[in-house]
Every structure is written in C-alpha cells, then in structure tokens.
Amino acid sequence: MHPILEEISEKVFDKAGEQVPIQSHRFCLFLRTLKNEKGEFYKQIIENMFKNKTKKKRPIISECVYLLFRDLEEAKKCENCKTNYVRFINLIKGYAPFCSRLCNTTSEMTVGKIKNTVFERFGSYNMYDSLKYRRRVMKTMRKRYGVKWYYEVKKPPLANEKGLLKYNFDYPIVEEVSKIIDKKVKRHVEIGSVGFFAMMNWIFDEYDNCYSYIMKYLVRDIVYEDLKKQMYSDFFYLGKDIKPLDINKIDLGEAAYLLFHKIKNKPFCSVCERNRVNFGSFSRGYVTYCSSYCLLADEFIQNKIRISKLKKQPETNFKKMILQQGQKLDDLLNAKN
C-alpha cells in the first residue's frame, strides 16, 4: 500500500468515530474535501499521479485508490492483445480481463472453455461429429422448411406469369396456405402467427411460385398509392432517383390481412377522413387514426381525458353528473367498437 493512503486513512473517520475502510466508496468521497499540510486537495494529487496511465485521460478517483492500494504503477492492460487498457469496474472487482468483445472471443481462455463445453455435451470437439446433434438439426429443419439440411431449401424465384393467372383477389389463398403448412408441420399453425409467416416464405405452388410473393402481387394495387407517395418524397427531399414499384416493400402481414378479410381498399382516418391509416398487425388490423393530432381531436378521446381529470378532483355534485354522462359515453364507445 502506498504511504499516501496510510496518511489519508489516519484522518478519515465516520460519525461513530470508526476508521473508514480504504476499499470503500465513502473513502473516495472524503478525498474530495481533505487537504494536506500545504493546503492541496488529496484528490488532485492522486489524479495527477496517474495522468495518462489509464484508459481515460482524466482518471477516476476510485481507480487511483485501487492502484495505490495494490502498489501498481499504471492501469491493467488486456490479457489477449496486451496493448489496450481495460475498463475499471469497482474497488472490489478491479479491472475487466479484456478490452473488447473481439479479444474476449479470440482469447485462448475463452476458446478453451468453449471446446471443453462442447466436449462435455457431445463427446467431441466438433458438434457435427455427434449423431444426437445432427438428428436434432434435421428434425428442426424438417419442421421449419420440410428438408434435412439448409442448403436444400429452395429460394423464392421470380413469379411465373402463367401461374399467376390462376389467382385473383377473391381466391382463398390464405386458407390454402394454412392447409399446406398444417400438413407439413403435422399440427395446426394459427393464421397470422410468426410461424405461419416464416413457413409461408418457403412454400411454393405447382408453378414454383412462392406464396408470399403471390400475396404481395395480388394486393399491389391497394398499397401502391402509399408506396408511390413514399418514393416521391424520397426523390424530392433526399435527392434519390424514382425507382419502379418494388413488391418486396409490401408487408406480408398486411397482404395476408387484406386477402383473408377481402378488403379491397385501405381504410381512411375516422376523424379527418382524408388520410389513409397505417397497418398494425394481423390480429389488430389497421389503426383508427392517421396521426396524434386526429387522435386528440376525436370527441370520445376528449371526453375520456376530461373524465380522467375529474376523477382526480374532490367529490362534488357537478363531478357526479359528469361521471354519469361519461358512463353513457363509454357504453356508446363499446357499442361502436
């Protein structure tokens, strides 16, 4: 331990008259106010001792105390690269072992731990040498994509125009896809779930058309207006070139929702009745308002805000009357929904 710490520890006592331990946060707080015989603050003296010898230009006082307590001349360097300073954690834990995630993953200690863990679980340093692991991979691939290995998965090709003549907007394509998925997985997958959309990207019809592409192709005219506005805004404000409509930009959940419920036009905002609303999710559908301005302008929302403010006020006859009216408004809201 450095003699300066011994000098400070003799002056630092708590309210009970007991000596404050050096490896504590309270000890570092005392250093900000304590001065030596020359009238210099101990904090500034200690920080100047380790200037440009830590990761930060201005060292932390707790880190300086840790170095003095351990009789170290400078901060710890990375165990892997041995060039960069590592992060200081606290007075008890000290320093982190590595300077970055790259050094952590490439160090001999970490690589050795990974090899030992793999050997304990599978009996070999390579996971694919284990028959148990290979069977588990094949089982998961069959469940998700219907094949044994990932390289056998078909990637969605461009749509065949002859095959697309079979489909139209009123064709029950979502129900057809649901039956195919249930047969492959051998259990019922709910329409609109995450697994349903994940499987849809790897299911093809008899003409080798991906069903996800077909759905987006069928609803392209409905969502074309919004995509066109977006492209023009990019051209004028960001200076980008206007490109032809990209069907991949259409949300697959929105396409499935429109086809499943046979909605041929995107709904307008219920307040302004001028702007189209955004799509939420397959279970909820489209949102009610186009913006927060329209949300606050709705009469039902305004009445709800008034009632919530009134509930916080003290009981009066006027408050009771307004709350009774609010109950009637809630009943109208429920009937409307």
FIDREN-905443 format. One line per field, with one value per residue (C-alpha): residue in three letters; z, y, x; residue number from 0. Coordinates in pm, 1 decimal. Layout:
res = c(Ala / ...);
Z = c(Z / ...);
Y = c(Y / ...);
X = c(X / ...);
n = c(NUM / ...);
! end
This chain:
res = c(Met / His / Pro / Ile / Leu / Glu / Glu / Ile / Ser / Glu / Lys / Val / Phe / Asp / Lys / Ala / Gly / Glu / Gln / Val / Pro / Ile / Gln / Ser / His / Arg / Phe / Cys / Leu / Phe / Leu / Arg / Thr / Leu / Lys / Asn / Glu / Lys / Gly / Glu / Phe / Tyr / Lys / Gln / Ile / Ile / Glu / Asn / Met / Phe / Lys / Asn / Lys / Thr / Lys / Lys / Lys / Arg / Pro / Ile / Ile / Ser / Glu / Cys / Val / Tyr / Leu / Leu / Phe / Arg / Asp / Leu / Glu / Glu / Ala / Lys / Lys / Cys / Glu / Asn / Cys / Lys / Thr / Asn / Tyr / Val / Arg / Phe / Ile / Asn / Leu / Ile / Lys / Gly / Tyr / Ala / Pro / Phe / Cys / Ser / Arg / Leu / Cys / Asn / Thr / Thr / Ser / Glu / Met / Thr / Val / Gly / Lys / Ile / Lys / Asn / Thr / Val / Phe / Glu / Arg / Phe / Gly / Ser / Tyr / Asn / Met / Tyr / Asp / Ser / Leu / Lys / Tyr / Arg / Arg / Arg / Val / Met / Lys / Thr / Met / Arg / Lys / Arg / Tyr / Gly / Val / Lys / Trp / Tyr / Tyr / Glu / Val / Lys / Lys / Pro / Pro / Leu / Ala / Asn / Glu / Lys / Gly / Leu / Leu / Lys / Tyr / Asn / Phe / Asp / Tyr / Pro / Ile / Val / Glu / Glu / Val / Ser / Lys / Ile / Ile / Asp / Lys / Lys / Val / Lys / Arg / His / Val / Glu / Ile / Gly / Ser / Val / Gly / Phe / Phe / Ala / Met / Met / Asn / Trp / Ile / Phe / Asp / Glu / Tyr / Asp / Asn / Cys / Tyr / Ser / Tyr / Ile / Met / Lys / Tyr / Leu / Val / Arg / Asp / Ile / Val / Tyr / Glu / Asp / Leu / Lys / Lys / Gln / Met / Tyr / Ser / Asp / Phe / Phe / Tyr / Leu / Gly / Lys / Asp / Ile / Lys / Pro / Leu / Asp / Ile / Asn / Lys / Ile / Asp / Leu / Gly / Glu / Ala / Ala / Tyr / Leu / Leu / Phe / His / Lys / Ile / Lys / Asn / Lys / Pro / Phe / Cys / Ser / Val / Cys / Glu / Arg / Asn / Arg / Val / Asn / Phe / Gly / Ser / Phe / Ser / Arg / Gly / Tyr / Val / Thr / Tyr / Cys / Ser / Ser / Tyr / Cys / Leu / Leu / Ala / Asp / Glu / Phe / Ile / Gln / Asn / Lys / Ile / Arg / Ile / Ser / Lys / Leu / Lys / Lys / Gln / Pro / Glu / Thr / Asn / Phe / Lys / Lys / Met / Ile / Leu / Gln / Gln / Gly / Gln / Lys / Leu / Asp / Asp / Leu / Leu / Asn / Ala / Lys / Asn);
Z = c(0.0 / -90.0 / 206.6 / 93.7 / 160.6 / 511.9 / 569.5 / 449.3 / 636.9 / 968.6 / 901.5 / 774.3 / 1041.2 / 1030.2 / 1271.3 / 1517.0 / 1533.7 / 1347.4 / 1070.6 / 716.7 / 513.4 / 218.7 / -31.7 / 0.2 / -179.1 / 134.5 / 144.7 / -210.7 / -117.1 / 175.2 / -63.1 / -234.4 / 79.3 / 259.9 / 227.5 / 321.8 / 523.8 / 217.8 / 157.6 / -154.5 / -212.0 / -193.1 / -488.6 / -725.2 / -600.8 / -661.2 / -1003.9 / -1119.0 / -1018.6 / -1272.6 / -1552.1 / -1897.8 / -1728.1 / -1750.8 / -2022.4 / -1959.5 / -1987.1 / -1653.2 / -1421.2 / -1178.4 / -812.6 / -718.8 / -984.7 / -849.8 / -496.4 / -626.0 / -796.6 / -488.0 / -261.9 / -488.4 / -544.8 / -921.4 / -1141.0 / -1419.5 / -1513.1 / -1626.7 / -1996.8 / -2198.4 / -2137.9 / -2507.3 / -2713.0 / -2421.7 / -2574.3 / -2480.2 / -2129.2 / -1994.7 / -1821.6 / -1446.3 / -1270.0 / -898.8 / -594.5 / -509.8 / -855.9 / -1004.9 / -1383.2 / -1661.4 / -1821.0 / -2185.9 / -2366.8 / -2624.8 / -2732.8 / -3010.2 / -2762.6 / -2535.5 / -2808.5 / -2959.1 / -2632.5 / -2552.3 / -2225.1 / -2392.0 / -2682.2 / -2433.1 / -2231.5 / -2548.4 / -2653.0 / -2308.6 / -2300.1 / -2647.7 / -2548.9 / -2229.1 / -2413.7 / -2736.7 / -2664.4 / -2940.5 / -3012.6 / -3326.7 / -3272.4 / -3610.5 / -3512.6 / -3268.5 / -3413.6 / -3146.8 / -3257.6 / -3629.4 / -3564.4 / -3370.1 / -3658.2 / -3914.4 / -3701.0 / -3673.8 / -4047.9 / -4139.5 / -3906.8 / -4044.7 / -4412.7 / -4496.1 / -4582.7 / -4394.4 / -4445.0 / -4507.7 / -4848.7 / -4980.5 / -4909.7 / -5224.8 / -5250.5 / -5378.4 / -5756.9 / -5965.2 / -6016.3 / -6320.9 / -6508.3 / -6642.5 / -6292.0 / -6158.5 / -6394.2 / -6165.0 / -5871.8 / -5817.6 / -5522.5 / -5423.5 / -5437.8 / -5084.4 / -5095.0 / -4718.9 / -4631.7 / -4894.9 / -4746.8 / -4395.9 / -4501.6 / -4664.6 / -4353.5 / -4125.8 / -4341.7 / -4338.2 / -3968.2 / -3870.1 / -3633.2 / -3661.4 / -3708.3 / -3635.7 / -3929.3 / -3870.3 / -3620.6 / -3651.6 / -3752.0 / -4022.2 / -4195.5 / -4152.2 / -4326.8 / -4599.9 / -4739.3 / -4821.3 / -4964.7 / -5342.7 / -5568.4 / -5868.8 / -6090.8 / -5846.5 / -5734.7 / -5372.5 / -5192.7 / -5012.6 / -5349.4 / -5487.5 / -5193.7 / -5232.8 / -5609.3 / -5559.9 / -5322.3 / -5506.8 / -5646.2 / -5299.9 / -5132.9 / -5448.1 / -5359.9 / -5028.6 / -5176.7 / -5462.0 / -5214.9 / -5026.1 / -5344.9 / -5448.6 / -5102.9 / -5123.9 / -5464.7 / -5359.1 / -5004.9 / -5021.6 / -5386.6 / -5474.7 / -5815.6 / -5852.4 / -5899.0 / -6018.2 / -5753.6 / -5552.5 / -5443.3 / -5169.3 / -4987.7 / -4922.1 / -4573.4 / -4589.0 / -4282.9 / -4447.0 / -4771.1 / -4585.5 / -4380.3 / -4691.3 / -4870.1 / -4565.2 / -4487.0 / -4858.7 / -4804.1 / -5142.4 / -5014.3 / -4729.9 / -4468.2 / -4408.2 / -4076.6 / -3875.3 / -3785.2 / -4089.7 / -4342.4 / -4577.0 / -4499.2 / -4517.1 / -4188.1 / -4120.5 / -4075.7 / -3718.1 / -3711.5 / -3848.8 / -3527.1 / -3480.4 / -3841.5 / -3928.5 / -3671.9 / -3620.8 / -3658.4 / -3908.0 / -3657.0 / -3292.5 / -3393.2 / -3513.0 / -3202.9 / -2970.9 / -3194.6 / -3153.7 / -2927.2 / -2748.2 / -2659.2 / -2539.9 / -2311.7 / -2171.5 / -2089.7 / -1914.8 / -1708.6 / -1603.0 / -1485.9 / -1296.8 / -1111.2 / -951.5 / -821.6 / -489.0 / -482.5 / -591.8 / -742.0 / -1071.4 / -1077.2 / -1017.9 / -1304.0 / -1547.3 / -1446.8 / -1518.0 / -1864.7 / -1908.9 / -1832.7 / -2111.9 / -2346.4 / -2256.0 / -2339.3 / -2677.0 / -2739.9 / -2666.1 / -2895.4 / -3167.9 / -3143.1);
Y = c(0.0 / 348.5 / 570.3 / 849.6 / 619.9 / 547.3 / 921.6 / 979.3 / 680.1 / 827.7 / 1137.8 / 963.6 / 864.9 / 822.2 / 967.6 / 679.0 / 753.3 / 436.5 / 436.7 / 421.9 / 124.7 / 223.1 / -4.4 / 170.2 / 439.2 / 657.1 / 676.1 / 817.1 / 1077.0 / 1201.2 / 1262.6 / 1544.6 / 1761.2 / 1656.2 / 1868.0 / 1806.2 / 2034.6 / 2251.7 / 2306.9 / 2086.4 / 1853.5 / 1485.4 / 1412.5 / 1633.2 / 1490.6 / 1131.4 / 1205.7 / 1377.1 / 1068.5 / 851.0 / 1101.7 / 931.8 / 592.9 / 471.0 / 418.4 / 764.4 / 1087.7 / 1205.4 / 901.5 / 814.6 / 864.9 / 512.9 / 364.2 / 567.2 / 442.8 / 83.4 / 125.7 / 282.3 / 11.7 / -260.6 / -73.8 / -62.8 / 197.9 / 201.9 / 52.3 / -307.9 / -396.2 / -651.6 / -1015.2 / -1100.6 / -809.3 / -667.9 / -318.2 / -151.8 / -51.4 / -235.4 / -99.4 / -41.1 / -199.0 / -108.6 / -116.2 / -479.9 / -645.9 / -436.3 / -448.3 / -638.0 / -909.3 / -794.8 / -462.0 / -560.0 / -836.3 / -940.1 / -1002.2 / -1188.1 / -1432.0 / -1488.5 / -1538.6 / -1882.4 / -1896.5 / -1842.6 / -2080.1 / -2345.9 / -2307.7 / -2343.8 / -2658.4 / -2814.2 / -2737.2 / -2889.7 / -3198.3 / -3245.6 / -3222.9 / -3411.4 / -3619.1 / -3445.2 / -3106.2 / -3073.8 / -3064.9 / -3225.0 / -3539.6 / -3612.9 / -3816.5 / -3674.5 / -3315.0 / -3396.8 / -3560.0 / -3255.4 / -3024.4 / -3244.2 / -3254.2 / -2873.2 / -2825.4 / -3071.1 / -2889.8 / -2544.5 / -2599.7 / -2962.0 / -3062.6 / -3219.0 / -2953.1 / -2578.7 / -2594.3 / -2796.4 / -2510.5 / -2353.3 / -1979.7 / -1791.6 / -1742.3 / -1473.5 / -1531.9 / -1730.6 / -1513.7 / -1814.2 / -1949.5 / -1612.9 / -1621.3 / -1888.2 / -1644.1 / -1340.0 / -1123.9 / -1340.8 / -1663.8 / -1822.1 / -1827.2 / -1774.9 / -2078.4 / -2285.0 / -2194.2 / -2274.3 / -2629.2 / -2688.4 / -2569.2 / -2790.5 / -3094.0 / -3022.0 / -2945.5 / -3212.3 / -2972.7 / -2666.1 / -2337.2 / -2035.7 / -1799.5 / -1475.3 / -1616.2 / -1575.6 / -1941.2 / -1902.5 / -1616.5 / -1787.5 / -2103.9 / -1907.3 / -1778.1 / -2136.6 / -2283.5 / -2295.1 / -2376.3 / -2612.2 / -2340.3 / -2284.6 / -1950.1 / -1854.7 / -1794.4 / -1487.8 / -1326.5 / -1415.7 / -1247.1 / -928.6 / -934.6 / -955.5 / -654.5 / -436.6 / -205.5 / -141.3 / -34.2 / 121.0 / 468.9 / 486.5 / 341.8 / 590.7 / 882.3 / 744.7 / 718.5 / 1075.8 / 1209.3 / 1030.0 / 1189.7 / 1547.1 / 1554.1 / 1309.7 / 1350.8 / 983.6 / 850.4 / 728.9 / 352.7 / 124.5 / -27.2 / -296.1 / -565.3 / -677.5 / -348.2 / -459.8 / -602.7 / -972.5 / -944.0 / -661.4 / -857.9 / -1165.9 / -949.8 / -784.1 / -1117.0 / -1302.6 / -1036.3 / -948.2 / -574.4 / -405.6 / -54.9 / 67.6 / 245.1 / 620.7 / 801.0 / 807.5 / 1179.5 / 1364.5 / 1101.2 / 1218.6 / 1025.7 / 650.4 / 480.0 / 252.7 / -123.4 / -250.2 / -629.9 / -928.8 / -971.9 / -599.6 / -484.7 / -115.7 / 162.5 / 406.2 / 741.6 / 872.8 / 1091.6 / 1201.2 / 1526.3 / 1333.8 / 1114.2 / 1416.9 / 1579.7 / 1287.4 / 1371.4 / 1035.8 / 1075.4 / 1432.9 / 1321.7 / 1042.1 / 1291.1 / 1521.1 / 1235.3 / 1118.1 / 1472.8 / 1497.3 / 1172.1 / 1331.7 / 1627.4 / 1617.9 / 1486.6 / 1741.6 / 1722.7 / 1857.2 / 1580.3 / 1310.2 / 1447.0 / 1448.9 / 1096.1 / 967.5 / 1123.8 / 963.8 / 620.2 / 672.9 / 770.6 / 453.0 / 247.0 / 421.2 / 353.1 / -18.5 / -33.9 / 145.0 / -98.9);
X = c(0.0 / 123.6 / 225.5 / -12.1 / -308.5 / -181.7 / -155.8 / -515.9 / -663.6 / -546.3 / -761.4 / -1079.3 / -1333.9 / -1711.1 / -1970.8 / -1925.4 / -1551.9 / -1451.2 / -1190.5 / -1337.5 / -1201.5 / -984.2 / -1161.2 / -1498.2 / -1694.2 / -1708.5 / -1327.6 / -1322.1 / -1584.4 / -1369.3 / -1075.9 / -1266.9 / -1267.8 / -948.4 / -631.4 / -269.1 / -43.0 / 33.3 / -340.4 / -361.3 / -656.2 / -565.3 / -792.0 / -591.3 / -260.3 / -371.0 / -521.4 / -200.3 / -1.3 / -186.7 / -242.8 / -222.7 / -171.2 / -533.0 / -795.0 / -944.3 / -744.0 / -881.0 / -862.6 / -1142.5 / -1054.1 / -1172.0 / -942.7 / -647.8 / -717.3 / -727.1 / -387.6 / -230.4 / -371.1 / -223.8 / 106.1 / 55.8 / 225.3 / -35.7 / -372.7 / -411.9 / -380.0 / -576.4 / -479.6 / -514.2 / -372.3 / -163.6 / -169.0 / -501.2 / -607.1 / -912.2 / -1222.9 / -1221.9 / -1522.6 / -1502.8 / -1272.8 / -1351.2 / -1364.9 / -1087.5 / -1039.1 / -1211.5 / -993.0 / -1032.9 / -1051.7 / -1318.1 / -1556.5 / -1314.4 / -1031.4 / -1273.3 / -1387.1 / -1039.7 / -850.5 / -707.9 / -902.2 / -1242.1 / -1167.6 / -1057.6 / -1379.0 / -1591.5 / -1403.2 / -1441.9 / -1816.3 / -1868.7 / -1667.5 / -1870.9 / -2203.6 / -2129.3 / -1816.4 / -1617.4 / -1463.1 / -1681.4 / -2060.5 / -2138.5 / -1944.0 / -2227.3 / -2517.4 / -2750.3 / -2679.0 / -2719.3 / -3057.0 / -3172.8 / -3070.5 / -3250.5 / -3565.4 / -3574.7 / -3510.9 / -3790.7 / -4030.4 / -3949.1 / -3864.8 / -3950.1 / -3588.8 / -3294.2 / -3026.4 / -3031.8 / -2858.3 / -3156.9 / -3400.1 / -3541.0 / -3503.7 / -3811.7 / -3773.3 / -3943.3 / -4314.9 / -4427.9 / -4680.7 / -4871.3 / -4919.6 / -5037.6 / -5338.3 / -5484.3 / -5506.1 / -5725.7 / -5822.7 / -6120.2 / -5918.2 / -5891.8 / -5512.3 / -5459.2 / -5675.1 / -5491.5 / -5151.5 / -5277.4 / -5375.0 / -5033.5 / -4847.9 / -5061.4 / -4976.8 / -4602.4 / -4575.6 / -4835.3 / -5009.2 / -5231.7 / -5044.1 / -5263.0 / -5315.6 / -5127.0 / -4876.6 / -4498.1 / -4456.5 / -4723.1 / -4538.7 / -4199.0 / -4323.7 / -4501.2 / -4169.9 / -4060.1 / -4383.9 / -4436.8 / -4728.7 / -4729.4 / -4574.6 / -4282.2 / -4424.6 / -4361.8 / -4692.1 / -4557.1 / -4475.5 / -4821.6 / -4998.8 / -4795.7 / -4860.0 / -5237.9 / -5255.6 / -5002.8 / -5274.2 / -5420.4 / -5094.9 / -4943.6 / -5072.5 / -4882.5 / -4561.9 / -4578.4 / -4601.5 / -4303.0 / -4095.4 / -4178.9 / -4088.6 / -3751.7 / -3693.6 / -3774.2 / -3630.8 / -3340.8 / -3244.8 / -3294.9 / -3397.1 / -3755.5 / -3748.4 / -4030.5 / -4258.2 / -4080.5 / -4328.0 / -4088.4 / -4158.9 / -4517.1 / -4566.4 / -4655.6 / -4882.8 / -5077.6 / -5113.7 / -5243.5 / -5483.6 / -5632.9 / -5679.2 / -5812.3 / -6076.4 / -6127.7 / -6065.5 / -6021.8 / -5939.2 / -5719.7 / -5933.7 / -5925.3 / -5879.3 / -6203.0 / -6159.9 / -6023.8 / -6147.8 / -5873.3 / -5553.2 / -5500.0 / -5412.9 / -5114.3 / -5126.9 / -5082.7 / -5074.1 / -5265.9 / -5466.8 / -5549.0 / -5566.9 / -5538.9 / -5510.8 / -5800.3 / -5625.0 / -5369.7 / -5184.9 / -5172.1 / -5346.0 / -5653.8 / -5640.9 / -5667.1 / -5930.6 / -6173.5 / -6469.7 / -6466.5 / -6096.9 / -6150.3 / -6435.9 / -6222.5 / -5944.3 / -6194.6 / -6335.5 / -5988.0 / -5907.3 / -6237.7 / -6171.0 / -5865.1 / -6072.3 / -6268.6 / -6629.1 / -6894.0 / -7245.1 / -7107.7 / -6846.0 / -7110.6 / -7321.7 / -7027.0 / -6922.3 / -7274.4 / -7252.9 / -6910.6 / -7054.8 / -7305.8 / -7020.9 / -6831.1 / -7140.0 / -7161.0 / -6792.0 / -6832.1 / -7135.3 / -6937.4 / -6643.3);
n = c(0 / 1 / 2 / 3 / 4 / 5 / 6 / 7 / 8 / 9 / 10 / 11 / 12 / 13 / 14 / 15 / 16 / 17 / 18 / 19 / 20 / 21 / 22 / 23 / 24 / 25 / 26 / 27 / 28 / 29 / 30 / 31 / 32 / 33 / 34 / 35 / 36 / 37 / 38 / 39 / 40 / 41 / 42 / 43 / 44 / 45 / 46 / 47 / 48 / 49 / 50 / 51 / 52 / 53 / 54 / 55 / 56 / 57 / 58 / 59 / 60 / 61 / 62 / 63 / 64 / 65 / 66 / 67 / 68 / 69 / 70 / 71 / 72 / 73 / 74 / 75 / 76 / 77 / 78 / 79 / 80 / 81 / 82 / 83 / 84 / 85 / 86 / 87 / 88 / 89 / 90 / 91 / 92 / 93 / 94 / 95 / 96 / 97 / 98 / 99 / 100 / 101 / 102 / 103 / 104 / 105 / 106 / 107 / 108 / 109 / 110 / 111 / 112 / 113 / 114 / 115 / 116 / 117 / 118 / 119 / 120 / 121 / 122 / 123 / 124 / 125 / 126 / 127 / 128 / 129 / 130 / 131 / 132 / 133 / 134 / 135 / 136 / 137 / 138 / 139 / 140 / 141 / 142 / 143 / 144 / 145 / 146 / 147 / 148 / 149 / 150 / 151 / 152 / 153 / 154 / 155 / 156 / 157 / 158 / 159 / 160 / 161 / 162 / 163 / 164 / 165 / 166 / 167 / 168 / 169 / 170 / 171 / 172 / 173 / 174 / 175 / 176 / 177 / 178 / 179 / 180 / 181 / 182 / 183 / 184 / 185 / 186 / 187 / 188 / 189 / 190 / 191 / 192 / 193 / 194 / 195 / 196 / 197 / 198 / 199 / 200 / 201 / 202 / 203 / 204 / 205 / 206 / 207 / 208 / 209 / 210 / 211 / 212 / 213 / 214 / 215 / 216 / 217 / 218 / 219 / 220 / 221 / 222 / 223 / 224 / 225 / 226 / 227 / 228 / 229 / 230 / 231 / 232 / 233 / 234 / 235 / 236 / 237 / 238 / 239 / 240 / 241 / 242 / 243 / 244 / 245 / 246 / 247 / 248 / 249 / 250 / 251 / 252 / 253 / 254 / 255 / 256 / 257 / 258 / 259 / 260 / 261 / 262 / 263 / 264 / 265 / 266 / 267 / 268 / 269 / 270 / 271 / 272 / 273 / 274 / 275 / 276 / 277 / 278 / 279 / 280 / 281 / 282 / 283 / 284 / 285 / 286 / 287 / 288 / 289 / 290 / 291 / 292 / 293 / 294 / 295 / 296 / 297 / 298 / 299 / 300 / 301 / 302 / 303 / 304 / 305 / 306 / 307 / 308 / 309 / 310 / 311 / 312 / 313 / 314 / 315 / 316 / 317 / 318 / 319 / 320 / 321 / 322 / 323 / 324 / 325 / 326 / 327 / 328 / 329 / 330 / 331 / 332 / 333 / 334 / 335 / 336);
! end
